Amino acid sequence: MAPDSGLAQAIGILMILIVLGGLLLGVLLSRSLARRLGWSGAQRLLATLGLGAIGVGGGVLVVIATFRQDIWAPPRQVTFNAPPGFTQDWVILLQDRRLGSTQLVWQGVEIPFFGKKTVIDVPPSGIVRVRDLSELRGPPGIRVLWSDGSCHNGQAHGPAPRSTGATSYSAFNRVEADCRAHPPFLDGEALGAYIALRERGPL
């Protein structure tokens, strides 16, 4: 048996034990409550079923919070709204705190089972200057969607080249629906030259 298979089985058993533990705790609490209140028969049965169900629900929540962080704390969702005929392989966001930069608008709240979403309108150049990139980098991570159905194929982050006047960048790779190969990402001076070329236009 492969090590990964053994680990998966161990995790599965632990998840079941947590849920059963919640059930057992609920049953024990119901019996204790029934004894104190002098319940018997149907009252005791209802208490057992109710607290047992609550215990199972609590166990399931513990399992999700522990082993399925993607469900308990969904990643922030970013949708890039690409214009018709958009052909760039990379969309590059530059953190530029000047007033002319775009302010990302987030919808929703980060609570269990829910996360924030934002839509970014992408110009033909593929270069977007935004005031703040911090929420794209912190936990619980991000999920990237493309309005034209392209495949998301990775991302890169780092300090922005001085020539851009920005402080940092986040770059997101997109490829056509068939997920064909894409060119490697540029860095350093080459990145600065690439951004300048794209922002100058026309493309």
N, C-alpha and C positions, 0 to 999 in steps of 0.2 A: 504494500500500500504506500502511495506517495506521501511525503511529509505534509504537503498542502491538504491532501484528502483527510489525513488524520487530524489536522488542526481544525478543518471544517467540521468534522464529526464531533470533536471535543466542544467546539463553540455551540453547535446545535444542541448537544446534550445539556450544556450549561444554560442555554436559553430556555429549554423545556423545564429544567429544575427551578429557574427563577419564576416562571409562570406558575408551576405547581406549588412553589413556596408561597406565592401570593394567595393562591386558592386555599392552602392549608391555614395561613394566617387569618383569612377571612372566616373560615369555618370555626376556628378556635375562638375568635372574637365573638362570633354569633352565639356560640354555646355559653361563653362567659356572660354575655349580655342577657341571654334567656334565663340563666340561673338567677342573676341579680334581680330581674324584673318578674320572675316567676312565670315566664311564658312556657307553654307546652303545646303539643299538637301542631295545628296550622300556623300559629304565631311563630313557633320555634322554627318550623320548616321555611317560612317566608324569610325570617331573619338569616337563616343559613344560606338560602339561595341568594338573597340580596348582598350580604357581605362577602359571600364566596365569589359572586360576579364582580364586585368591587375589587376584591383581591386579585382576581385574574386580570382585570383591566389595569390595575396598578403594576402587576408583573409584566404585562405586555408593554406598558409605557417605559418601564425600566430597561427591558430588552431593546426597544427601539432607540432609547437615549444612549445606551451603551454600545450597541453593535451596528446600528443603522443611523449614523449621524446625518447621512444624506436625506433621510426622511424626517428625523427629529429637527435638524437645523438645515433646511434646504439652502443651497448656495444662492447667492444673488444672481438674478438673471439679467443679462445684457443682450438686447436685440439691436443689431446693426441694420438700420434701414438704408439699404444700398439703392442708389438711383438706377433707373433703367439703363441697361448697357454697361454697367460698371464692370470693369475688367481687371482692376488691380488685385494682386495677390495678397497685399498687406493693407490693413487699416492701422494707422499709427495715431494714437492719442498722445498729445503733448500737454503736460501740465504747465499752464501759462496763466498766472494769476491776474493778468491784466483784464480790465473791464470788458474788452471786446471778445474775450473768450467765452465759450459755452459753459453754462452752469448745468450740471447733470441734475435731472429731476427724478427722484426715486419715489416709487409708489409702493404702498404696503408697509408692514412692520416686521421686524425680526423677532418672532415668538415661535414656540414649538409648532412645527408643521407648516409654518408660513415664512416667506422671505420677501425681500425687496426686489423690485423690477425697474428697469429703466430702458428707454429707447434712445438710440443715438442716430441722428440723421447724418449720413456720410456724404460729403461732397465728392464730385468726380475725381478729385486729387487723392482721396483716401486719407488725407491728413486732417485731423480734427484737434483744435486747441480747446482744452477744457481747463476750468479753474482748479479742480481738485480731482486727483486720481486715487486718493487714499482708500475709498470704499471698493475699488476694484482689486485691491491687493490684500486686504485683511481677511481673516476668517469670517465666514465658512467657505471662502472661495467664490468663484463665479461660474455660471453656465452661459455659454455664448451661443446665440442663435443669429441666423442671417435671413433677412426678409426675402431674399431671392432663392432660398433653398440650398445655398452653397454649403459645403462641409466645413466645419471648424477644424483646423488642423494644427492647433498649438498657438502659443503666445510667448512673448518675451518682454522683459521689463528692465529698466536701468536708468542711469543718469542720462539726460538728454545732451546731445552735442552742443557746445557753447554757441555755435553758429546759429542755432535755432532760437535762442533767446528764452528757451524753456528750461525748467529745472529737472524734469524727468519725463520718461515716455513709457507707454504700454503699447505693444504692437500685437496685432491679432491676424493670424493667417487664415485666408479663405481660399478654397479651390472650388472648381465647378462641381456640379452634382455627381460627376463620375470620379471625383476625388483624385484627379491626375496629379502627377508629381509637381512640385513647386520649387522655385529657386531658393537658395539658402538666404537667411536673413543677414542684412548688412549691419555692421557695427562701426563705432568710432567715426572717423572722418567720412567714410563712405556713407554712413547713415545720414550724416548732416547734409552731404551733397544730394543724396536721394530725396530727402525732405524738401530741400530748397528747389530742386527740379520739379517736384510734384506741386509745390505751392505756387510756383511761377506760372505754370500752365501756358498756353493750352496744352492738353494732353493728346 
